[in-house]
């Protein structure tokens, strides 16, 4: 409340924009005008943080996908039940390569991606491999599974869902996300789960919107989180999001758990197509906690489905 009182005189004298009314401008000036609204969203916007830190166990449905009321009229536009790995849809690794030059602890390998008994397996495992780099090359210790649809399927608005089971153990970092076909950001992280140093935090779902421009140093994000059942690494759950032109709502097992309402400055970054990514990463911050003898561990995916709003 003290924060609001301190800001109020600036609004009254027009020195700061009204909440949610920043103009469409991705420059530093535009970012400055939109920044106050983002500060309010992070600290005071209760509409963005419904409920407690836990979702309602009694309402969950881990077997059957439930479309929210807003998506009842949406049309199915993509589905993969993973009876096989369709290489015409899924590309292994990132569109730009098989490892990240700034974090060369993991590579995206073919052996870490396979389908068995109708389930997609994305492994992370200790399997050192040498890659060309400079004069001598570089040896990367961990192979991880990552697939994307950058070259086959892009989407603009809709309902996106996955039924999956987490890996377990320290430094695990599974994720299901959307990212810009032509630019980065934007990005919508439907879930990221962090095993951290012990693996016990793998049951906390983190949901994030990334937006802004790297070139103008306006890149920022809004993040929400919720504590889930302590069995996300032993049972399948359904994670989803509804992406509309002005907000993103996140669902777990059919329950709306978090939402982020976008102001005008944010919306401009979510007007372009994005593609799907699902991966089982190794978190470089906790490499010292990994027992390589307990690897591999797998992110298991039962299905992925996308529904789009009807075109006018």
Short mmCIF file of the C-alpha atoms (twelve columns), coordinates in Angstrom:
data_MODEL
# 
_entry.id   MODEL 
# 
loop_
_atom_site.group_PDB 
_atom_site.id 
_atom_site.type_symbol 
_atom_site.label_atom_id 
_atom_site.label_alt_id 
_atom_site.label_comp_id 
_atom_site.label_asym_id 
_atom_site.label_seq_id 
_atom_site.Cartn_x 
_atom_site.Cartn_y 
_atom_site.Cartn_z 
_atom_site.pdbx_PDB_model_num 
ATOM 1   C CA . UNK A 1   0.000   0.000   0.000   1 
ATOM 2   C CA . UNK A 2   2.862   2.390   0.795   1 
ATOM 3   C CA . UNK A 3   4.250   1.682   -2.699  1 
ATOM 4   C CA . UNK A 4   0.935   2.717   -4.309  1 
ATOM 5   C CA . UNK A 5   0.758   5.900   -2.223  1 
ATOM 6   C CA . UNK A 6   4.269   6.866   -3.289  1 
ATOM 7   C CA . UNK A 7   3.441   6.390   -6.966  1 
ATOM 8   C CA . UNK A 8   0.051   8.131   -6.886  1 
ATOM 9   C CA . UNK A 9   1.369   11.737  -7.090  1 
ATOM 10  C CA . UNK A 10  3.387   10.826  -10.188 1 
ATOM 11  C CA . UNK A 11  0.263   9.466   -11.892 1 
ATOM 12  C CA . UNK A 12  -1.770  12.554  -10.923 1 
ATOM 13  C CA . UNK A 13  0.822   14.886  -12.442 1 
ATOM 14  C CA . UNK A 14  1.223   12.739  -15.534 1 
ATOM 15  C CA . UNK A 15  4.824   11.779  -14.906 1 
ATOM 16  C CA . UNK A 16  4.025   8.061   -15.117 1 
ATOM 17  C CA . UNK A 17  1.504   6.363   -17.433 1 
ATOM 18  C CA . UNK A 18  -1.677  4.833   -16.134 1 
ATOM 19  C CA . UNK A 19  -1.288  1.121   -15.376 1 
ATOM 20  C CA . UNK A 20  -1.647  -0.908  -18.565 1 
ATOM 21  C CA . UNK A 21  -1.661  2.107   -20.873 1 
ATOM 22  C CA . UNK A 22  1.951   2.209   -22.110 1 
ATOM 23  C CA . UNK A 23  2.278   2.814   -25.866 1 
ATOM 24  C CA . UNK A 24  3.527   0.341   -28.463 1 
ATOM 25  C CA . UNK A 25  7.212   1.150   -28.381 1 
ATOM 26  C CA . UNK A 26  10.047  -1.359  -28.006 1 
ATOM 27  C CA . UNK A 27  12.743  1.291   -27.573 1 
ATOM 28  C CA . UNK A 28  14.309  2.263   -24.255 1 
ATOM 29  C CA . UNK A 29  11.839  5.147   -24.001 1 
ATOM 30  C CA . UNK A 30  8.931   2.784   -24.545 1 
ATOM 31  C CA . UNK A 31  10.337  0.411   -21.960 1 
ATOM 32  C CA . UNK A 32  10.628  3.238   -19.421 1 
ATOM 33  C CA . UNK A 33  6.993   4.164   -19.968 1 
ATOM 34  C CA . UNK A 34  5.867   0.570   -19.590 1 
ATOM 35  C CA . UNK A 35  8.117   -0.233  -16.649 1 
ATOM 36  C CA . UNK A 36  5.819   1.150   -13.946 1 
ATOM 37  C CA . UNK A 37  3.021   -1.135  -15.102 1 
ATOM 38  C CA . UNK A 38  5.368   -4.126  -14.954 1 
ATOM 39  C CA . UNK A 39  6.415   -3.196  -11.419 1 
ATOM 40  C CA . UNK A 40  2.769   -3.182  -10.372 1 
ATOM 41  C CA . UNK A 41  2.184   -6.543  -12.017 1 
ATOM 42  C CA . UNK A 42  5.091   -8.094  -10.163 1 
ATOM 43  C CA . UNK A 43  4.106   -6.713  -6.760  1 
ATOM 44  C CA . UNK A 44  0.428   -5.785  -6.596  1 
ATOM 45  C CA . UNK A 45  -1.626  -7.278  -9.434  1 
ATOM 46  C CA . UNK A 46  -3.698  -9.871  -7.558  1 
ATOM 47  C CA . UNK A 47  -5.453  -10.888 -10.776 1 
ATOM 48  C CA . UNK A 48  -2.163  -12.399 -11.884 1 
ATOM 49  C CA . UNK A 49  -1.784  -14.584 -8.793  1 
ATOM 50  C CA . UNK A 50  -5.120  -16.332 -8.104  1 
ATOM 51  C CA . UNK A 51  -5.310  -18.738 -5.191  1 
ATOM 52  C CA . UNK A 52  -2.585  -19.873 -2.860  1 
ATOM 53  C CA . UNK A 53  0.804   -21.324 -3.656  1 
ATOM 54  C CA . UNK A 54  -0.841  -24.734 -4.222  1 
ATOM 55  C CA . UNK A 55  -3.436  -25.828 -6.742  1 
ATOM 56  C CA . UNK A 56  -6.645  -27.557 -5.651  1 
ATOM 57  C CA . UNK A 57  -5.977  -31.278 -5.494  1 
ATOM 58  C CA . UNK A 58  -9.679  -32.226 -5.500  1 
ATOM 59  C CA . UNK A 59  -10.315 -30.620 -8.902  1 
ATOM 60  C CA . UNK A 60  -7.464  -32.106 -10.879 1 
ATOM 61  C CA . UNK A 61  -7.787  -34.454 -13.850 1 
ATOM 62  C CA . UNK A 62  -4.491  -36.045 -14.868 1 
ATOM 63  C CA . UNK A 63  -5.950  -38.353 -17.558 1 
ATOM 64  C CA . UNK A 64  -8.220  -36.353 -19.872 1 
ATOM 65  C CA . UNK A 65  -7.618  -32.928 -21.350 1 
ATOM 66  C CA . UNK A 66  -10.196 -30.348 -20.318 1 
ATOM 67  C CA . UNK A 67  -10.514 -27.272 -22.510 1 
ATOM 68  C CA . UNK A 68  -11.295 -24.073 -20.584 1 
ATOM 69  C CA . UNK A 69  -14.542 -22.296 -21.336 1 
ATOM 70  C CA . UNK A 70  -12.755 -19.692 -23.466 1 
ATOM 71  C CA . UNK A 71  -11.351 -22.450 -25.708 1 
ATOM 72  C CA . UNK A 72  -14.485 -24.586 -26.126 1 
ATOM 73  C CA . UNK A 73  -14.919 -23.376 -29.713 1 
ATOM 74  C CA . UNK A 74  -11.246 -23.699 -30.633 1 
ATOM 75  C CA . UNK A 75  -10.273 -26.036 -33.467 1 
ATOM 76  C CA . UNK A 76  -7.651  -28.783 -33.046 1 
ATOM 77  C CA . UNK A 77  -4.718  -27.813 -35.274 1 
ATOM 78  C CA . UNK A 78  -1.930  -30.073 -34.006 1 
ATOM 79  C CA . UNK A 79  -1.650  -33.333 -32.085 1 
ATOM 80  C CA . UNK A 80  1.068   -35.902 -31.565 1 
ATOM 81  C CA . UNK A 81  0.371   -39.095 -29.586 1 
ATOM 82  C CA . UNK A 82  3.981   -40.225 -30.125 1 
ATOM 83  C CA . UNK A 83  3.307   -43.601 -31.666 1 
ATOM 84  C CA . UNK A 84  6.564   -42.792 -33.456 1 
ATOM 85  C CA . UNK A 85  8.949   -39.853 -33.740 1 
ATOM 86  C CA . UNK A 86  7.820   -37.899 -36.802 1 
ATOM 87  C CA . UNK A 87  10.963  -36.265 -38.175 1 
ATOM 88  C CA . UNK A 88  8.812   -34.238 -40.591 1 
ATOM 89  C CA . UNK A 89  7.420   -32.427 -37.532 1 
ATOM 90  C CA . UNK A 90  10.136  -32.552 -34.893 1 
ATOM 91  C CA . UNK A 91  13.707  -31.346 -35.279 1 
ATOM 92  C CA . UNK A 92  16.211  -32.664 -32.729 1 
ATOM 93  C CA . UNK A 93  18.215  -29.862 -31.121 1 
ATOM 94  C CA . UNK A 94  17.798  -26.120 -31.432 1 
ATOM 95  C CA . UNK A 95  17.262  -24.535 -34.881 1 
ATOM 96  C CA . UNK A 96  20.626  -22.805 -34.491 1 
ATOM 97  C CA . UNK A 97  22.689  -25.819 -33.418 1 
ATOM 98  C CA . UNK A 98  23.440  -28.720 -31.107 1 
ATOM 99  C CA . UNK A 99  24.846  -26.792 -28.143 1 
ATOM 100 C CA . UNK A 100 24.923  -23.307 -26.631 1 
ATOM 101 C CA . UNK A 101 28.325  -21.674 -26.891 1 
ATOM 102 C CA . UNK A 102 27.942  -19.791 -23.602 1 
ATOM 103 C CA . UNK A 103 26.918  -22.894 -21.634 1 
ATOM 104 C CA . UNK A 104 28.898  -25.792 -23.135 1 
ATOM 105 C CA . UNK A 105 27.972  -28.345 -20.457 1 
ATOM 106 C CA . UNK A 106 25.241  -30.039 -22.517 1 
ATOM 107 C CA . UNK A 107 24.561  -30.900 -26.143 1 
ATOM 108 C CA . UNK A 108 21.321  -31.919 -27.857 1 
ATOM 109 C CA . UNK A 109 21.851  -35.476 -29.020 1 
ATOM 110 C CA . UNK A 110 19.977  -37.894 -31.272 1 
ATOM 111 C CA . UNK A 111 20.466  -40.790 -28.847 1 
ATOM 112 C CA . UNK A 112 18.690  -38.775 -26.144 1 
ATOM 113 C CA . UNK A 113 15.412  -38.646 -28.121 1 
ATOM 114 C CA . UNK A 114 13.313  -41.749 -28.854 1 
ATOM 115 C CA . UNK A 115 9.773   -43.142 -28.724 1 
ATOM 116 C CA . UNK A 116 8.819   -46.373 -26.957 1 
ATOM 117 C CA . UNK A 117 5.344   -47.830 -26.325 1 
ATOM 118 C CA . UNK A 118 3.588   -44.607 -27.291 1 
ATOM 119 C CA . UNK A 119 5.743   -42.379 -25.072 1 
ATOM 120 C CA . UNK A 120 8.383   -39.851 -26.100 1 
ATOM 121 C CA . UNK A 121 11.544  -40.092 -23.994 1 
ATOM 122 C CA . UNK A 122 13.899  -37.138 -23.646 1 
ATOM 123 C CA . UNK A 123 16.979  -38.141 -21.661 1 
ATOM 124 C CA . UNK A 124 19.693  -36.321 -19.890 1 
ATOM 125 C CA . UNK A 125 22.752  -38.509 -19.386 1 
ATOM 126 C CA . UNK A 126 26.478  -38.431 -18.867 1 
ATOM 127 C CA . UNK A 127 27.886  -39.118 -22.343 1 
ATOM 128 C CA . UNK A 128 30.923  -36.895 -23.112 1 
ATOM 129 C CA . UNK A 129 31.220  -35.989 -26.774 1 
ATOM 130 C CA . UNK A 130 33.711  -33.833 -28.628 1 
ATOM 131 C CA . UNK A 131 32.500  -31.024 -30.876 1 
ATOM 132 C CA . UNK A 132 34.535  -28.819 -33.220 1 
ATOM 133 C CA . UNK A 133 35.341  -25.460 -31.663 1 
ATOM 134 C CA . UNK A 134 38.351  -23.271 -32.365 1 
ATOM 135 C CA . UNK A 135 41.584  -25.141 -33.045 1 
ATOM 136 C CA . UNK A 136 41.162  -28.075 -30.665 1 
ATOM 137 C CA . UNK A 137 37.416  -28.630 -30.237 1 
ATOM 138 C CA . UNK A 138 35.430  -28.913 -27.031 1 
ATOM 139 C CA . UNK A 139 34.279  -31.932 -25.020 1 
ATOM 140 C CA . UNK A 140 30.738  -31.575 -23.657 1 
ATOM 141 C CA . UNK A 141 29.834  -33.936 -20.805 1 
ATOM 142 C CA . UNK A 142 26.032  -34.239 -20.867 1 
ATOM 143 C CA . UNK A 143 23.733  -35.276 -23.682 1 
ATOM 144 C CA . UNK A 144 20.177  -33.954 -23.389 1 
ATOM 145 C CA . UNK A 145 16.940  -34.419 -25.319 1 
ATOM 146 C CA . UNK A 146 15.360  -31.428 -27.059 1 
ATOM 147 C CA . UNK A 147 12.886  -31.266 -29.956 1 
ATOM 148 C CA . UNK A 148 11.194  -28.326 -31.671 1 
ATOM 149 C CA . UNK A 149 8.757   -27.510 -34.488 1 
ATOM 150 C CA . UNK A 150 10.542  -24.413 -35.859 1 
ATOM 151 C CA . UNK A 151 10.724  -25.802 -39.403 1 
ATOM 152 C CA . UNK A 152 7.273   -27.419 -39.506 1 
ATOM 153 C CA . UNK A 153 4.661   -25.792 -37.252 1 
ATOM 154 C CA . UNK A 154 4.195   -22.299 -35.863 1 
ATOM 155 C CA . UNK A 155 1.234   -20.903 -33.958 1 
ATOM 156 C CA . UNK A 156 -0.253  -17.525 -33.093 1 
ATOM 157 C CA . UNK A 157 -2.638  -17.678 -30.130 1 
ATOM 158 C CA . UNK A 158 -4.401  -20.816 -28.937 1 
ATOM 159 C CA . UNK A 159 -4.519  -23.493 -26.255 1 
ATOM 160 C CA . UNK A 160 -1.366  -25.601 -25.822 1 
ATOM 161 C CA . UNK A 161 -1.209  -28.766 -23.718 1 
ATOM 162 C CA . UNK A 162 1.200   -31.573 -22.856 1 
ATOM 163 C CA . UNK A 163 0.804   -34.711 -20.745 1 
ATOM 164 C CA . UNK A 164 4.178   -35.530 -19.262 1 
ATOM 165 C CA . UNK A 165 6.145   -36.964 -16.347 1 
ATOM 166 C CA . UNK A 166 9.187   -35.216 -14.889 1 
ATOM 167 C CA . UNK A 167 12.691  -36.553 -14.478 1 
ATOM 168 C CA . UNK A 168 14.013  -36.711 -10.927 1 
ATOM 169 C CA . UNK A 169 17.266  -35.817 -9.252  1 
ATOM 170 C CA . UNK A 170 19.579  -32.816 -8.835  1 
ATOM 171 C CA . UNK A 171 20.158  -30.356 -11.691 1 
ATOM 172 C CA . UNK A 172 17.173  -31.619 -13.703 1 
ATOM 173 C CA . UNK A 173 15.406  -28.934 -15.736 1 
ATOM 174 C CA . UNK A 174 12.499  -30.156 -17.903 1 
ATOM 175 C CA . UNK A 175 10.481  -27.588 -19.846 1 
ATOM 176 C CA . UNK A 176 7.636   -27.130 -22.344 1 
ATOM 177 C CA . UNK A 177 7.613   -23.756 -24.060 1 
ATOM 178 C CA . UNK A 178 6.882   -21.557 -27.044 1 
ATOM 179 C CA . UNK A 179 9.361   -19.152 -28.588 1 
ATOM 180 C CA . UNK A 180 9.365   -16.685 -31.465 1 
ATOM 181 C CA . UNK A 181 9.862   -17.952 -34.991 1 
ATOM 182 C CA . UNK A 182 11.450  -14.707 -36.190 1 
ATOM 183 C CA . UNK A 183 12.659  -13.049 -32.972 1 
ATOM 184 C CA . UNK A 184 13.628  -13.839 -29.390 1 
ATOM 185 C CA . UNK A 185 11.941  -12.850 -27.178 1 
ATOM 186 C CA . UNK A 186 8.971   -13.556 -27.173 1 
ATOM 187 C CA . UNK A 187 8.813   -16.740 -25.135 1 
ATOM 188 C CA . UNK A 188 6.079   -18.439 -23.115 1 
ATOM 189 C CA . UNK A 189 7.320   -21.034 -20.632 1 
ATOM 190 C CA . UNK A 190 4.292   -23.224 -19.918 1 
ATOM 191 C CA . UNK A 191 6.353   -25.067 -17.386 1 
ATOM 192 C CA . UNK A 192 9.889   -25.225 -16.152 1 
ATOM 193 C CA . UNK A 193 10.720  -27.509 -13.220 1 
ATOM 194 C CA . UNK A 194 14.009  -27.075 -11.380 1 
ATOM 195 C CA . UNK A 195 15.540  -29.987 -9.477  1 
ATOM 196 C CA . UNK A 196 18.241  -27.652 -8.122  1 
ATOM 197 C CA . UNK A 197 20.716  -29.158 -5.641  1 
ATOM 198 C CA . UNK A 198 18.576  -31.989 -4.208  1 
ATOM 199 C CA . UNK A 199 15.857  -32.731 -6.773  1 
ATOM 200 C CA . UNK A 200 13.136  -32.054 -4.194  1 
ATOM 201 C CA . UNK A 201 11.953  -28.851 -5.919  1 
ATOM 202 C CA . UNK A 202 11.037  -30.668 -9.155  1 
ATOM 203 C CA . UNK A 203 7.374   -30.433 -8.093  1 
ATOM 204 C CA . UNK A 204 7.238   -26.621 -8.324  1 
ATOM 205 C CA . UNK A 205 5.948   -25.342 -11.672 1 
ATOM 206 C CA . UNK A 206 7.444   -22.089 -12.943 1 
ATOM 207 C CA . UNK A 207 5.608   -20.173 -15.699 1 
ATOM 208 C CA . UNK A 208 7.242   -17.201 -17.418 1 
ATOM 209 C CA . UNK A 209 6.677   -14.636 -20.162 1 
ATOM 210 C CA . UNK A 210 9.852   -13.228 -21.730 1 
ATOM 211 C CA . UNK A 211 9.542   -10.033 -23.779 1 
ATOM 212 C CA . UNK A 212 11.388  -6.869  -24.793 1 
ATOM 213 C CA . UNK A 213 14.371  -6.430  -27.097 1 
ATOM 214 C CA . UNK A 214 17.960  -7.468  -26.468 1 
ATOM 215 C CA . UNK A 215 19.229  -4.811  -28.920 1 
ATOM 216 C CA . UNK A 216 17.717  -1.958  -26.877 1 
ATOM 217 C CA . UNK A 217 18.402  -3.613  -23.504 1 
ATOM 218 C CA . UNK A 218 14.687  -3.786  -22.732 1 
ATOM 219 C CA . UNK A 219 14.474  -7.577  -22.362 1 
ATOM 220 C CA . UNK A 220 12.642  -8.541  -19.176 1 
ATOM 221 C CA . UNK A 221 10.153  -11.126 -17.932 1 
ATOM 222 C CA . UNK A 222 7.197   -11.855 -15.662 1 
ATOM 223 C CA . UNK A 223 7.307   -15.097 -13.698 1 
ATOM 224 C CA . UNK A 224 4.715   -17.031 -11.677 1 
ATOM 225 C CA . UNK A 225 5.031   -20.322 -9.781  1 
ATOM 226 C CA . UNK A 226 2.864   -22.905 -8.038  1 
ATOM 227 C CA . UNK A 227 3.598   -25.946 -5.860  1 
ATOM 228 C CA . UNK A 228 2.179   -29.179 -7.310  1 
ATOM 229 C CA . UNK A 229 1.558   -32.696 -6.057  1 
ATOM 230 C CA . UNK A 230 4.770   -34.387 -4.854  1 
ATOM 231 C CA . UNK A 231 4.512   -36.985 -7.614  1 
ATOM 232 C CA . UNK A 232 5.303   -35.088 -10.813 1 
ATOM 233 C CA . UNK A 233 8.306   -37.379 -11.340 1 
ATOM 234 C CA . UNK A 234 6.329   -40.607 -10.781 1 
ATOM 235 C CA . UNK A 235 2.976   -39.844 -12.458 1 
ATOM 236 C CA . UNK A 236 1.787   -38.071 -15.593 1 
ATOM 237 C CA . UNK A 237 0.192   -34.617 -15.327 1 
ATOM 238 C CA . UNK A 238 -1.335  -32.263 -17.895 1 
ATOM 239 C CA . UNK A 239 0.207   -28.807 -18.260 1 
ATOM 240 C CA . UNK A 240 -1.373  -26.205 -20.534 1 
ATOM 241 C CA . UNK A 241 -1.728  -22.535 -21.348 1 
ATOM 242 C CA . UNK A 242 -4.270  -20.342 -23.092 1 
ATOM 243 C CA . UNK A 243 -2.499  -17.645 -25.137 1 
ATOM 244 C CA . UNK A 244 -4.730  -14.770 -26.243 1 
ATOM 245 C CA . UNK A 245 -3.809  -11.315 -27.608 1 
ATOM 246 C CA . UNK A 246 -3.950  -9.753  -24.146 1 
ATOM 247 C CA . UNK A 247 -3.234  -12.458 -21.581 1 
ATOM 248 C CA . UNK A 248 -1.850  -15.915 -20.883 1 
ATOM 249 C CA . UNK A 249 -3.565  -18.324 -18.481 1 
ATOM 250 C CA . UNK A 250 -1.756  -21.419 -17.188 1 
ATOM 251 C CA . UNK A 251 -3.477  -24.690 -16.256 1 
ATOM 252 C CA . UNK A 252 -2.344  -27.834 -14.457 1 
ATOM 253 C CA . UNK A 253 -4.534  -30.946 -14.613 1 
ATOM 254 C CA . UNK A 254 -7.431  -28.786 -15.798 1 
ATOM 255 C CA . UNK A 255 -7.092  -26.258 -12.953 1 
ATOM 256 C CA . UNK A 256 -6.235  -22.603 -13.766 1 
ATOM 257 C CA . UNK A 257 -3.210  -21.960 -11.555 1 
ATOM 258 C CA . UNK A 258 -1.802  -18.622 -12.718 1 
ATOM 259 C CA . UNK A 259 -2.468  -15.880 -15.267 1 
ATOM 260 C CA . UNK A 260 -0.579  -12.900 -16.643 1 
ATOM 261 C CA . UNK A 261 -2.530  -9.991  -18.099 1 
ATOM 262 C CA . UNK A 262 -0.454  -8.086  -20.627 1 
ATOM 263 C CA . UNK A 263 -0.366  -4.309  -20.847 1 
ATOM 264 C CA . UNK A 264 0.013   -2.654  -24.251 1 
ATOM 265 C CA . UNK A 265 3.794   -2.548  -24.083 1 
ATOM 266 C CA . UNK A 266 3.934   -6.305  -23.464 1 
ATOM 267 C CA . UNK A 267 1.326   -7.210  -26.102 1 
ATOM 268 C CA . UNK A 268 3.398   -5.983  -29.028 1 
ATOM 269 C CA . UNK A 269 5.852   -8.842  -28.490 1 
ATOM 270 C CA . UNK A 270 3.145   -11.529 -28.649 1 
ATOM 271 C CA . UNK A 271 1.711   -10.702 -32.062 1 
ATOM 272 C CA . UNK A 272 3.999   -13.035 -34.024 1 
ATOM 273 C CA . UNK A 273 4.092   -16.810 -34.615 1 
ATOM 274 C CA . UNK A 274 5.888   -19.072 -32.155 1 
ATOM 275 C CA . UNK A 275 6.976   -22.695 -32.319 1 
ATOM 276 C CA . UNK A 276 6.952   -25.508 -29.749 1 
ATOM 277 C CA . UNK A 277 9.944   -26.723 -27.767 1 
ATOM 278 C CA . UNK A 278 10.105  -29.552 -25.229 1 
ATOM 279 C CA . UNK A 279 13.355  -30.492 -23.550 1 
ATOM 280 C CA . UNK A 280 15.064  -32.178 -20.610 1 
ATOM 281 C CA . UNK A 281 17.986  -29.927 -19.747 1 
ATOM 282 C CA . UNK A 282 20.809  -30.128 -17.213 1 
ATOM 283 C CA . UNK A 283 20.987  -27.017 -15.026 1 
ATOM 284 C CA . UNK A 284 24.602  -25.775 -15.125 1 
ATOM 285 C CA . UNK A 285 24.225  -24.117 -11.704 1 
ATOM 286 C CA . UNK A 286 24.057  -27.503 -9.953  1 
ATOM 287 C CA . UNK A 287 26.493  -29.697 -11.874 1 
ATOM 288 C CA . UNK A 288 28.478  -30.425 -8.709  1 
ATOM 289 C CA . UNK A 289 25.426  -32.153 -7.194  1 
ATOM 290 C CA . UNK A 290 24.956  -34.690 -10.002 1 
ATOM 291 C CA . UNK A 291 25.759  -38.339 -9.383  1 
ATOM 292 C CA . UNK A 292 26.579  -39.482 -12.916 1 
ATOM 293 C CA . UNK A 293 26.088  -43.122 -11.929 1 
ATOM 294 C CA . UNK A 294 22.359  -42.410 -11.442 1 
ATOM 295 C CA . UNK A 295 21.922  -41.122 -14.980 1 
ATOM 296 C CA . UNK A 296 20.178  -41.220 -17.378 1 
ATOM 297 C CA . UNK A 297 16.925  -39.711 -16.215 1 
ATOM 298 C CA . UNK A 298 14.037  -39.051 -18.587 1 
ATOM 299 C CA . UNK A 299 11.284  -36.585 -19.295 1 
ATOM 300 C CA . UNK A 300 8.405   -38.711 -20.606 1 
ATOM 301 C CA . UNK A 301 5.721   -37.244 -22.876 1 
ATOM 302 C CA . UNK A 302 2.419   -39.025 -23.527 1 
ATOM 303 C CA . UNK A 303 1.028   -36.449 -25.980 1 
ATOM 304 C CA . UNK A 304 1.065   -32.788 -27.093 1 
ATOM 305 C CA . UNK A 305 -2.022  -30.993 -28.459 1 
ATOM 306 C CA . UNK A 306 -2.756  -27.524 -29.803 1 
ATOM 307 C CA . UNK A 307 -6.127  -25.829 -30.398 1 
ATOM 308 C CA . UNK A 308 -6.523  -22.542 -32.270 1 
ATOM 309 C CA . UNK A 309 -9.290  -19.925 -32.226 1 
ATOM 310 C CA . UNK A 310 -11.572 -19.924 -35.265 1 
ATOM 311 C CA . UNK A 311 -10.512 -17.450 -37.924 1 
ATOM 312 C CA . UNK A 312 -12.956 -14.565 -38.515 1 
# 
